[in-house]
Amino acid sequence: MIIRSRIDGDFNGTDNETVFRLQNGHLWQQVGYRYCYRYLYAPRVEIDANGSRGTMTVAGFREQIKVRRVA
């Protein structure tokens, strides 16, 4: 399933298990540690989800992010 939304507010890249709040109300948490800084405001995101896990692509950010849904 593909989920499309936007980050709700600031996006500061990835760090250690960062939680991403989306404008559609979902909360997704980065799986594992990977630091990569990039500031974007309310970028579009696309999550290729398989159940409660998936891969998130953020417009303007070069890395794909492994995530799991937390709410």
mmCIF file of the N, C-alpha and C atoms, coordinates in Angstrom:
data_MODEL
# 
_entry.id   MODEL 
# 
loop_
_atom_site.group_PDB 
_atom_site.id 
_atom_site.type_symbol 
_atom_site.label_atom_id 
_atom_site.label_alt_id 
_atom_site.label_comp_id 
_atom_site.label_asym_id 
_atom_site.label_entity_id 
_atom_site.label_seq_id 
_atom_site.pdbx_PDB_ins_code 
_atom_site.Cartn_x 
_atom_site.Cartn_y 
_atom_site.Cartn_z 
_atom_site.occupancy 
_atom_site.B_iso_or_equiv 
_atom_site.pdbx_formal_charge 
_atom_site.auth_seq_id 
_atom_site.auth_comp_id 
_atom_site.auth_asym_id 
_atom_site.auth_atom_id 
_atom_site.pdbx_PDB_model_num 
ATOM 1   N N  . MET A 1 1  ? 0.848  -1.165 0.000  1.00 0.00 ? 1  MET A N  1 
ATOM 2   C CA . MET A 1 1  ? 0.000  0.000  0.000  1.00 0.00 ? 1  MET A CA 1 
ATOM 3   C C  . MET A 1 1  ? 0.900  1.237  0.000  1.00 0.00 ? 1  MET A C  1 
ATOM 4   N N  . ILE A 1 2  ? 0.564  2.210  -0.816 1.00 0.00 ? 2  ILE A N  1 
ATOM 5   C CA . ILE A 1 2  ? 1.305  3.468  -0.874 1.00 0.00 ? 2  ILE A CA 1 
ATOM 6   C C  . ILE A 1 2  ? 0.520  4.526  -0.103 1.00 0.00 ? 2  ILE A C  1 
ATOM 7   N N  . ILE A 1 3  ? 1.188  5.172  0.828  1.00 0.00 ? 3  ILE A N  1 
ATOM 8   C CA . ILE A 1 3  ? 0.586  6.249  1.625  1.00 0.00 ? 3  ILE A CA 1 
ATOM 9   C C  . ILE A 1 3  ? 1.261  7.551  1.215  1.00 0.00 ? 3  ILE A C  1 
ATOM 10  N N  . ARG A 1 4  ? 0.461  8.545  0.859  1.00 0.00 ? 4  ARG A N  1 
ATOM 11  C CA . ARG A 1 4  ? 0.995  9.849  0.466  1.00 0.00 ? 4  ARG A CA 1 
ATOM 12  C C  . ARG A 1 4  ? 0.474  10.908 1.429  1.00 0.00 ? 4  ARG A C  1 
ATOM 13  N N  . SER A 1 5  ? 1.369  11.745 1.888  1.00 0.00 ? 5  SER A N  1 
ATOM 14  C CA . SER A 1 5  ? 0.999  12.829 2.795  1.00 0.00 ? 5  SER A CA 1 
ATOM 15  C C  . SER A 1 5  ? 2.133  13.851 2.801  1.00 0.00 ? 5  SER A C  1 
ATOM 16  N N  . ARG A 1 6  ? 2.178  14.653 3.855  1.00 0.00 ? 6  ARG A N  1 
ATOM 17  C CA . ARG A 1 6  ? 3.266  15.614 4.075  1.00 0.00 ? 6  ARG A CA 1 
ATOM 18  C C  . ARG A 1 6  ? 3.697  15.529 5.525  1.00 0.00 ? 6  ARG A C  1 
ATOM 19  N N  . ILE A 1 7  ? 4.956  15.867 5.786  1.00 0.00 ? 7  ILE A N  1 
ATOM 20  C CA . ILE A 1 7  ? 5.411  16.016 7.160  1.00 0.00 ? 7  ILE A CA 1 
ATOM 21  C C  . ILE A 1 7  ? 4.646  17.188 7.758  1.00 0.00 ? 7  ILE A C  1 
ATOM 22  N N  . ASP A 1 8  ? 4.190  17.052 8.971  1.00 0.00 ? 8  ASP A N  1 
ATOM 23  C CA . ASP A 1 8  ? 3.455  18.116 9.650  1.00 0.00 ? 8  ASP A CA 1 
ATOM 24  C C  . ASP A 1 8  ? 4.467  19.065 10.301 1.00 0.00 ? 8  ASP A C  1 
ATOM 25  N N  . GLY A 1 9  ? 4.918  20.062 9.538  1.00 0.00 ? 9  GLY A N  1 
ATOM 26  C CA . GLY A 1 9  ? 5.876  21.043 10.050 1.00 0.00 ? 9  GLY A CA 1 
ATOM 27  C C  . GLY A 1 9  ? 7.279  20.800 9.543  1.00 0.00 ? 9  GLY A C  1 
ATOM 28  N N  . ASP A 1 10 ? 8.273  20.988 10.436 1.00 0.00 ? 10 ASP A N  1 
ATOM 29  C CA . ASP A 1 10 ? 9.682  20.888 10.067 1.00 0.00 ? 10 ASP A CA 1 
ATOM 30  C C  . ASP A 1 10 ? 10.151 19.447 9.900  1.00 0.00 ? 10 ASP A C  1 
ATOM 31  N N  . PHE A 1 11 ? 11.006 19.246 8.908  1.00 0.00 ? 11 PHE A N  1 
ATOM 32  C CA . PHE A 1 11 ? 11.716 17.988 8.709  1.00 0.00 ? 11 PHE A CA 1 
ATOM 33  C C  . PHE A 1 11 ? 13.193 18.314 8.837  1.00 0.00 ? 11 PHE A C  1 
ATOM 34  N N  . ASN A 1 12 ? 13.888 17.611 9.709  1.00 0.00 ? 12 ASN A N  1 
ATOM 35  C CA . ASN A 1 12 ? 15.303 17.878 9.966  1.00 0.00 ? 12 ASN A CA 1 
ATOM 36  C C  . ASN A 1 12 ? 16.193 16.692 9.616  1.00 0.00 ? 12 ASN A C  1 
ATOM 37  N N  . GLY A 1 13 ? 15.735 15.843 8.734  1.00 0.00 ? 13 GLY A N  1 
ATOM 38  C CA . GLY A 1 13 ? 16.528 14.685 8.342  1.00 0.00 ? 13 GLY A CA 1 
ATOM 39  C C  . GLY A 1 13 ? 16.289 13.511 9.274  1.00 0.00 ? 13 GLY A C  1 
ATOM 40  N N  . THR A 1 14 ? 17.291 12.643 9.345  1.00 0.00 ? 14 THR A N  1 
ATOM 41  C CA . THR A 1 14 ? 17.172 11.433 10.150 1.00 0.00 ? 14 THR A CA 1 
ATOM 42  C C  . THR A 1 14 ? 18.208 11.432 11.258 1.00 0.00 ? 14 THR A C  1 
ATOM 43  N N  . ASP A 1 15 ? 17.945 10.666 12.290 1.00 0.00 ? 15 ASP A N  1 
ATOM 44  C CA . ASP A 1 15 ? 18.837 10.550 13.433 1.00 0.00 ? 15 ASP A CA 1 
ATOM 45  C C  . ASP A 1 15 ? 18.635 9.155  14.019 1.00 0.00 ? 15 ASP A C  1 
ATOM 46  N N  . ASN A 1 16 ? 18.371 9.080  15.293 1.00 0.00 ? 16 ASN A N  1 
ATOM 47  C CA . ASN A 1 16 ? 18.201 7.791  15.960 1.00 0.00 ? 16 ASN A CA 1 
ATOM 48  C C  . ASN A 1 16 ? 16.727 7.578  16.297 1.00 0.00 ? 16 ASN A C  1 
ATOM 49  N N  . GLU A 1 17 ? 16.054 6.766  15.499 1.00 0.00 ? 17 GLU A N  1 
ATOM 50  C CA . GLU A 1 17 ? 14.644 6.434  15.710 1.00 0.00 ? 17 GLU A CA 1 
ATOM 51  C C  . GLU A 1 17 ? 13.743 7.678  15.770 1.00 0.00 ? 17 GLU A C  1 
ATOM 52  N N  . THR A 1 18 ? 13.989 8.609  14.877 1.00 0.00 ? 18 THR A N  1 
ATOM 53  C CA . THR A 1 18 ? 13.201 9.835  14.769 1.00 0.00 ? 18 THR A CA 1 
ATOM 54  C C  . THR A 1 18 ? 11.738 9.502  14.484 1.00 0.00 ? 18 THR A C  1 
ATOM 55  N N  . VAL A 1 19 ? 10.815 10.232 15.108 1.00 0.00 ? 19 VAL A N  1 
ATOM 56  C CA . VAL A 1 19 ? 9.384  10.054 14.864 1.00 0.00 ? 19 VAL A CA 1 
ATOM 57  C C  . VAL A 1 19 ? 8.929  11.165 13.919 1.00 0.00 ? 19 VAL A C  1 
ATOM 58  N N  . PHE A 1 20 ? 8.217  10.777 12.867 1.00 0.00 ? 20 PHE A N  1 
ATOM 59  C CA . PHE A 1 20 ? 7.719  11.713 11.870 1.00 0.00 ? 20 PHE A CA 1 
ATOM 60  C C  . PHE A 1 20 ? 6.201  11.800 11.988 1.00 0.00 ? 20 PHE A C  1 
ATOM 61  N N  . ARG A 1 21 ? 5.691  13.002 12.239 1.00 0.00 ? 21 ARG A N  1 
ATOM 62  C CA . ARG A 1 21 ? 4.242  13.236 12.292 1.00 0.00 ? 21 ARG A CA 1 
ATOM 63  C C  . ARG A 1 21 ? 3.809  13.720 10.916 1.00 0.00 ? 21 ARG A C  1 
ATOM 64  N N  . LEU A 1 22 ? 2.820  13.021 10.346 1.00 0.00 ? 22 LEU A N  1 
ATOM 65  C CA . LEU A 1 22 ? 2.325  13.384 9.025  1.00 0.00 ? 22 LEU A CA 1 
ATOM 66  C C  . LEU A 1 22 ? 1.040  14.193 9.140  1.00 0.00 ? 22 LEU A C  1 
ATOM 67  N N  . GLN A 1 23 ? 0.748  14.966 8.121  1.00 0.00 ? 23 GLN A N  1 
ATOM 68  C CA . GLN A 1 23 ? -0.468 15.790 8.129  1.00 0.00 ? 23 GLN A CA 1 
ATOM 69  C C  . GLN A 1 23 ? -1.741 14.949 8.111  1.00 0.00 ? 23 GLN A C  1 
ATOM 70  N N  . ASN A 1 24 ? -1.655 13.685 7.708  1.00 0.00 ? 24 ASN A N  1 
ATOM 71  C CA . ASN A 1 24 ? -2.841 12.822 7.718  1.00 0.00 ? 24 ASN A CA 1 
ATOM 72  C C  . ASN A 1 24 ? -3.089 12.197 9.093  1.00 0.00 ? 24 ASN A C  1 
ATOM 73  N N  . GLY A 1 25 ? -2.260 12.546 10.094 1.00 0.00 ? 25 GLY A N  1 
ATOM 74  C CA . GLY A 1 25 ? -2.451 12.048 11.451 1.00 0.00 ? 25 GLY A CA 1 
ATOM 75  C C  . GLY A 1 25 ? -1.596 10.838 11.816 1.00 0.00 ? 25 GLY A C  1 
ATOM 76  N N  . HIS A 1 26 ? -0.951 10.232 10.852 1.00 0.00 ? 26 HIS A N  1 
ATOM 77  C CA . HIS A 1 26 ? -0.095 9.079  11.130 1.00 0.00 ? 26 HIS A CA 1 
ATOM 78  C C  . HIS A 1 26 ? 1.188  9.508  11.831 1.00 0.00 ? 26 HIS A C  1 
ATOM 79  N N  . LEU A 1 27 ? 1.717  8.614  12.660 1.00 0.00 ? 27 LEU A N  1 
ATOM 80  C CA . LEU A 1 27 ? 3.046  8.761  13.241 1.00 0.00 ? 27 LEU A CA 1 
ATOM 81  C C  . LEU A 1 27 ? 3.877  7.575  12.773 1.00 0.00 ? 27 LEU A C  1 
ATOM 82  N N  . TRP A 1 28 ? 5.024  7.860  12.182 1.00 0.00 ? 28 TRP A N  1 
ATOM 83  C CA . TRP A 1 28 ? 5.943  6.828  11.718 1.00 0.00 ? 28 TRP A CA 1 
ATOM 84  C C  . TRP A 1 28 ? 7.296  7.072  12.359 1.00 0.00 ? 28 TRP A C  1 
ATOM 85  N N  . GLN A 1 29 ? 7.930  5.991  12.807 1.00 0.00 ? 29 GLN A N  1 
ATOM 86  C CA . GLN A 1 29 ? 9.220  6.100  13.476 1.00 0.00 ? 29 GLN A CA 1 
ATOM 87  C C  . GLN A 1 29 ? 10.308 5.451  12.633 1.00 0.00 ? 29 GLN A C  1 
ATOM 88  N N  . GLN A 1 30 ? 11.426 6.155  12.526 1.00 0.00 ? 30 GLN A N  1 
ATOM 89  C CA . GLN A 1 30 ? 12.589 5.621  11.826 1.00 0.00 ? 30 GLN A CA 1 
ATOM 90  C C  . GLN A 1 30 ? 13.054 4.352  12.531 1.00 0.00 ? 30 GLN A C  1 
ATOM 91  N N  . VAL A 1 31 ? 13.400 3.330  11.766 1.00 0.00 ? 31 VAL A N  1 
ATOM 92  C CA . VAL A 1 31 ? 13.903 2.079  12.314 1.00 0.00 ? 31 VAL A CA 1 
ATOM 93  C C  . VAL A 1 31 ? 15.431 2.145  12.301 1.00 0.00 ? 31 VAL A C  1 
ATOM 94  N N  . GLY A 1 32 ? 16.031 2.065  13.495 1.00 0.00 ? 32 GLY A N  1 
ATOM 95  C CA . GLY A 1 32 ? 17.483 2.065  13.590 1.00 0.00 ? 32 GLY A CA 1 
ATOM 96  C C  . GLY A 1 32 ? 18.093 3.450  13.554 1.00 0.00 ? 32 GLY A C  1 
ATOM 97  N N  . TYR A 1 33 ? 19.407 3.475  13.474 1.00 0.00 ? 33 TYR A N  1 
ATOM 98  C CA . TYR A 1 33 ? 20.149 4.728  13.501 1.00 0.00 ? 33 TYR A CA 1 
ATOM 99  C C  . TYR A 1 33 ? 20.770 5.018  12.140 1.00 0.00 ? 33 TYR A C  1 
ATOM 100 N N  . ARG A 1 34 ? 20.542 6.215  11.668 1.00 0.00 ? 34 ARG A N  1 
ATOM 101 C CA . ARG A 1 34 ? 21.214 6.727  10.475 1.00 0.00 ? 34 ARG A CA 1 
ATOM 102 C C  . ARG A 1 34 ? 21.068 8.237  10.509 1.00 0.00 ? 34 ARG A C  1 
ATOM 103 N N  . TYR A 1 35 ? 22.183 8.924  10.676 1.00 0.00 ? 35 TYR A N  1 
ATOM 104 C CA . TYR A 1 35 ? 22.143 10.382 10.760 1.00 0.00 ? 35 TYR A CA 1 
ATOM 105 C C  . TYR A 1 35 ? 22.397 10.991 9.394  1.00 0.00 ? 35 TYR A C  1 
ATOM 106 N N  . CYS A 1 36 ? 21.476 11.867 8.993  1.00 0.00 ? 36 CYS A N  1 
ATOM 107 C CA . CYS A 1 36 ? 21.632 12.633 7.762  1.00 0.00 ? 36 CYS A CA 1 
ATOM 108 C C  . CYS A 1 36 ? 20.776 13.887 7.914  1.00 0.00 ? 36 CYS A C  1 
ATOM 109 N N  . TYR A 1 37 ? 21.411 15.061 7.981  1.00 0.00 ? 37 TYR A N  1 
ATOM 110 C CA . TYR A 1 37 ? 20.668 16.301 8.203  1.00 0.00 ? 37 TYR A CA 1 
ATOM 111 C C  . TYR A 1 37 ? 20.251 16.939 6.883  1.00 0.00 ? 37 TYR A C  1 
ATOM 112 N N  . ARG A 1 38 ? 19.025 17.401 6.883  1.00 0.00 ? 38 ARG A N  1 
ATOM 113 C CA . ARG A 1 38 ? 18.499 18.187 5.764  1.00 0.00 ? 38 ARG A CA 1 
ATOM 114 C C  . ARG A 1 38 ? 17.247 18.871 6.281  1.00 0.00 ? 38 ARG A C  1 
ATOM 115 N N  . TYR A 1 39 ? 17.198 20.199 6.209  1.00 0.00 ? 39 TYR A N  1 
ATOM 116 C CA . TYR A 1 39 ? 16.011 20.922 6.661  1.00 0.00 ? 39 TYR A CA 1 
ATOM 117 C C  . TYR A 1 39 ? 15.065 21.146 5.486  1.00 0.00 ? 39 TYR A C  1 
ATOM 118 N N  . LEU A 1 40 ? 13.808 20.780 5.703  1.00 0.00 ? 40 LEU A N  1 
ATOM 119 C CA . LEU A 1 40 ? 12.735 21.037 4.739  1.00 0.00 ? 40 LEU A CA 1 
ATOM 120 C C  . LEU A 1 40 ? 11.486 21.377 5.541  1.00 0.00 ? 40 LEU A C  1 
ATOM 121 N N  . TYR A 1 41 ? 10.624 22.220 4.990  1.00 0.00 ? 41 TYR A N  1 
ATOM 122 C CA . TYR A 1 41 ? 9.371  22.530 5.675  1.00 0.00 ? 41 TYR A CA 1 
ATOM 123 C C  . TYR A 1 41 ? 8.218  21.832 4.969  1.00 0.00 ? 41 TYR A C  1 
ATOM 124 N N  . ALA A 1 42 ? 7.531  20.974 5.703  1.00 0.00 ? 42 ALA A N  1 
ATOM 125 C CA . ALA A 1 42 ? 6.334  20.249 5.242  1.00 0.00 ? 42 ALA A CA 1 
ATOM 126 C C  . ALA A 1 42 ? 6.533  19.568 3.883  1.00 0.00 ? 42 ALA A C  1 
ATOM 127 N N  . PRO A 1 43 ? 7.609  18.801 3.729  1.00 0.00 ? 43 PRO A N  1 
ATOM 128 C CA . PRO A 1 43 ? 7.814  18.135 2.436  1.00 0.00 ? 43 PRO A CA 1 
ATOM 129 C C  . PRO A 1 43 ? 6.810  17.011 2.210  1.00 0.00 ? 43 PRO A C  1 
ATOM 130 N N  . ARG A 1 44 ? 6.576  16.725 0.933  1.00 0.00 ? 44 ARG A N  1 
ATOM 131 C CA . ARG A 1 44 ? 5.738  15.585 0.562  1.00 0.00 ? 44 ARG A CA 1 
ATOM 132 C C  . ARG A 1 44 ? 6.464  14.303 0.928  1.00 0.00 ? 44 ARG A C  1 
ATOM 133 N N  . VAL A 1 45 ? 5.703  13.308 1.372  1.00 0.00 ? 45 VAL A N  1 
ATOM 134 C CA . VAL A 1 45 ? 6.278  11.988 1.662  1.00 0.00 ? 45 VAL A CA 1 
ATOM 135 C C  . VAL A 1 45 ? 5.434  10.919 0.993  1.00 0.00 ? 45 VAL A C  1 
ATOM 136 N N  . GLU A 1 46 ? 6.102  9.830  0.700  1.00 0.00 ? 46 GLU A N  1 
ATOM 137 C CA . GLU A 1 46 ? 5.432  8.656  0.158  1.00 0.00 ? 46 GLU A CA 1 
ATOM 138 C C  . GLU A 1 46 ? 5.988  7.462  0.922  1.00 0.00 ? 46 GLU A C  1 
ATOM 139 N N  . ILE A 1 47 ? 5.100  6.669  1.501  1.00 0.00 ? 47 ILE A N  1 
ATOM 140 C CA . ILE A 1 47 ? 5.505  5.489  2.254  1.00 0.00 ? 47 ILE A CA 1 
ATOM 141 C C  . ILE A 1 47 ? 4.989  4.250  1.543  1.00 0.00 ? 47 ILE A C  1 
ATOM 142 N N  . ASP A 1 48 ? 5.918  3.377  1.202  1.00 0.00 ? 48 ASP A N  1 
ATOM 143 C CA . ASP A 1 48 ? 5.570  2.076  0.631  1.00 0.00 ? 48 ASP A CA 1 
ATOM 144 C C  . ASP A 1 48 ? 5.435  1.143  1.826  1.00 0.00 ? 48 ASP A C  1 
ATOM 145 N N  . ALA A 1 49 ? 4.202  0.957  2.292  1.00 0.00 ? 49 ALA A N  1 
ATOM 146 C CA . ALA A 1 49 ? 3.939  0.237  3.543  1.00 0.00 ? 49 ALA A CA 1 
ATOM 147 C C  . ALA A 1 49 ? 3.528  -1.204 3.292  1.00 0.00 ? 49 ALA A C  1 
ATOM 148 N N  . ASN A 1 50 ? 4.020  -2.065 4.170  1.00 0.00 ? 50 ASN A N  1 
ATOM 149 C CA . ASN A 1 50 ? 3.633  -3.466 4.192  1.00 0.00 ? 50 ASN A CA 1 
ATOM 150 C C  . ASN A 1 50 ? 3.251  -3.751 5.644  1.00 0.00 ? 50 ASN A C  1 
ATOM 151 N N  . GLY A 1 51 ? 1.971  -3.595 5.958  1.00 0.00 ? 51 GLY A N  1 
ATOM 152 C CA . GLY A 1 51 ? 1.533  -3.698 7.349  1.00 0.00 ? 51 GLY A CA 1 
ATOM 153 C C  . GLY A 1 51 ? 1.971  -2.460 8.109  1.00 0.00 ? 51 GLY A C  1 
ATOM 154 N N  . SER A 1 52 ? 2.651  -2.678 9.240  1.00 0.00 ? 52 SER A N  1 
ATOM 155 C CA . SER A 1 52 ? 3.069  -1.540 10.067 1.00 0.00 ? 52 SER A CA 1 
ATOM 156 C C  . SER A 1 52 ? 4.508  -1.106 9.779  1.00 0.00 ? 52 SER A C  1 
ATOM 157 N N  . ARG A 1 53 ? 5.132  -1.666 8.750  1.00 0.00 ? 53 ARG A N  1 
ATOM 158 C CA . ARG A 1 53 ? 6.507  -1.288 8.382  1.00 0.00 ? 53 ARG A CA 1 
ATOM 159 C C  . ARG A 1 53 ? 6.543  -0.829 6.935  1.00 0.00 ? 53 ARG A C  1 
ATOM 160 N N  . GLY A 1 54 ? 7.558  -0.041 6.608  1.00 0.00 ? 54 GLY A N  1 
ATOM 161 C CA . GLY A 1 54 ? 7.664  0.410  5.237  1.00 0.00 ? 54 GLY A CA 1 
ATOM 162 C C  . GLY A 1 54 ? 8.917  1.216  4.995  1.00 0.00 ? 54 GLY A C  1 
ATOM 163 N N  . THR A 1 55 ? 8.963  1.791  3.803  1.00 0.00 ? 55 THR A N  1 
ATOM 164 C CA . THR A 1 55 ? 10.069 2.643  3.394  1.00 0.00 ? 55 THR A CA 1 
ATOM 165 C C  . THR A 1 55 ? 9.494  3.996  3.013  1.00 0.00 ? 55 THR A C  1 
ATOM 166 N N  . MET A 1 56 ? 10.038 5.055  3.610  1.00 0.00 ? 56 MET A N  1 
ATOM 167 C CA . MET A 1 56 ? 9.528  6.404  3.381  1.00 0.00 ? 56 MET A CA 1 
ATOM 168 C C  . MET A 1 56 ? 10.484 7.171  2.477  1.00 0.00 ? 56 MET A C  1 
ATOM 169 N N  . THR A 1 57 ? 9.912  7.804  1.461  1.00 0.00 ? 57 THR A N  1 
ATOM 170 C CA . THR A 1 57 ? 10.660 8.686  0.577  1.00 0.00 ? 57 THR A CA 1 
ATOM 171 C C  . THR A 1 57 ? 10.159 10.102 0.834  1.00 0.00 ? 57 THR A C  1 
ATOM 172 N N  . VAL A 1 58 ? 11.100 11.010 1.082  1.00 0.00 ? 58 VAL A N  1 
ATOM 173 C CA . VAL A 1 58 ? 10.772 12.405 1.368  1.00 0.00 ? 58 VAL A CA 1 
ATOM 174 C C  . VAL A 1 58 ? 11.241 13.246 0.184  1.00 0.00 ? 58 VAL A C  1 
ATOM 175 N N  . ALA A 1 59 ? 10.347 14.058 -0.388 1.00 0.00 ? 59 ALA A N  1 
ATOM 176 C CA . ALA A 1 59 ? 10.705 14.916 -1.515 1.00 0.00 ? 59 ALA A CA 1 
ATOM 177 C C  . ALA A 1 59 ? 11.815 15.876 -1.093 1.00 0.00 ? 59 ALA A C  1 
ATOM 178 N N  . GLY A 1 60 ? 12.907 15.894 -1.849 1.00 0.00 ? 60 GLY A N  1 
ATOM 179 C CA . GLY A 1 60 ? 14.023 16.777 -1.558 1.00 0.00 ? 60 GLY A CA 1 
ATOM 180 C C  . GLY A 1 60 ? 15.076 16.183 -0.636 1.00 0.00 ? 60 GLY A C  1 
ATOM 181 N N  . PHE A 1 61 ? 14.876 14.908 -0.234 1.00 0.00 ? 61 PHE A N  1 
ATOM 182 C CA . PHE A 1 61 ? 15.821 14.225 0.658  1.00 0.00 ? 61 PHE A CA 1 
ATOM 183 C C  . PHE A 1 61 ? 16.316 12.989 -0.075 1.00 0.00 ? 61 PHE A C  1 
ATOM 184 N N  . ARG A 1 62 ? 17.608 12.818 -0.166 1.00 0.00 ? 62 ARG A N  1 
ATOM 185 C CA . ARG A 1 62 ? 18.175 11.777 -1.038 1.00 0.00 ? 62 ARG A CA 1 
ATOM 186 C C  . ARG A 1 62 ? 18.096 10.368 -0.485 1.00 0.00 ? 62 ARG A C  1 
ATOM 187 N N  . GLU A 1 63 ? 17.935 10.201 0.831  1.00 0.00 ? 63 GLU A N  1 
ATOM 188 C CA . GLU A 1 63 ? 17.943 8.874  1.446  1.00 0.00 ? 63 GLU A CA 1 
ATOM 189 C C  . GLU A 1 63 ? 16.521 8.329  1.599  1.00 0.00 ? 63 GLU A C  1 
ATOM 190 N N  . GLN A 1 64 ? 16.344 7.031  1.388  1.00 0.00 ? 64 GLN A N  1 
ATOM 191 C CA . GLN A 1 64 ? 15.084 6.397  1.764  1.00 0.00 ? 64 GLN A CA 1 
ATOM 192 C C  . GLN A 1 64 ? 15.190 6.026  3.225  1.00 0.00 ? 64 GLN A C  1 
ATOM 193 N N  . ILE A 1 65 ? 14.065 6.081  3.953  1.00 0.00 ? 65 ILE A N  1 
ATOM 194 C CA . ILE A 1 65 ? 14.060 5.872  5.387  1.00 0.00 ? 65 ILE A CA 1 
ATOM 195 C C  . ILE A 1 65 ? 13.200 4.664  5.727  1.00 0.00 ? 65 ILE A C  1 
ATOM 196 N N  . LYS A 1 66 ? 13.779 3.698  6.428  1.00 0.00 ? 66 LYS A N  1 
ATOM 197 C CA . LYS A 1 66 ? 13.008 2.558  6.902  1.00 0.00 ? 66 LYS A CA 1 
ATOM 198 C C  . LYS A 1 66 ? 12.220 3.006  8.118  1.00 0.00 ? 66 LYS A C  1 
ATOM 199 N N  . VAL A 1 67 ? 10.913 2.735  8.116  1.00 0.00 ? 67 VAL A N  1 
ATOM 200 C CA . VAL A 1 67 ? 10.035 3.225  9.174  1.00 0.00 ? 67 VAL A CA 1 
ATOM 201 C C  . VAL A 1 67 ? 9.071  2.135  9.645  1.00 0.00 ? 67 VAL A C  1 
ATOM 202 N N  . ARG A 1 68 ? 8.500  2.389  10.837 1.00 0.00 ? 68 ARG A N  1 
ATOM 203 C CA . ARG A 1 68 ? 7.412  1.551  11.346 1.00 0.00 ? 68 ARG A CA 1 
ATOM 204 C C  . ARG A 1 68 ? 6.346  2.494  11.895 1.00 0.00 ? 68 ARG A C  1 
ATOM 205 N N  . ARG A 1 69 ? 5.094  2.091  11.742 1.00 0.00 ? 69 ARG A N  1 
ATOM 206 C CA . ARG A 1 69 ? 3.989  2.954  12.195 1.00 0.00 ? 69 ARG A CA 1 
ATOM 207 C C  . ARG A 1 69 ? 3.806  2.799  13.692 1.00 0.00 ? 69 ARG A C  1 
ATOM 208 N N  . VAL A 1 70 ? 3.708  3.926  14.386 1.00 0.00 ? 70 VAL A N  1 
ATOM 209 C CA . VAL A 1 70 ? 3.508  3.903  15.833 1.00 0.00 ? 70 VAL A CA 1 
ATOM 210 C C  . VAL A 1 70 ? 2.147  4.456  16.235 1.00 0.00 ? 70 VAL A C  1 
ATOM 211 N N  . ALA A 1 71 ? 1.442  5.102  15.338 1.00 0.00 ? 71 ALA A N  1 
ATOM 212 C CA . ALA A 1 71 ? 0.067  5.563  15.608 1.00 0.00 ? 71 ALA A CA 1 
ATOM 213 C C  . ALA A 1 71 ? -0.586 6.040  14.328 1.00 0.00 ? 71 ALA A C  1 
# 
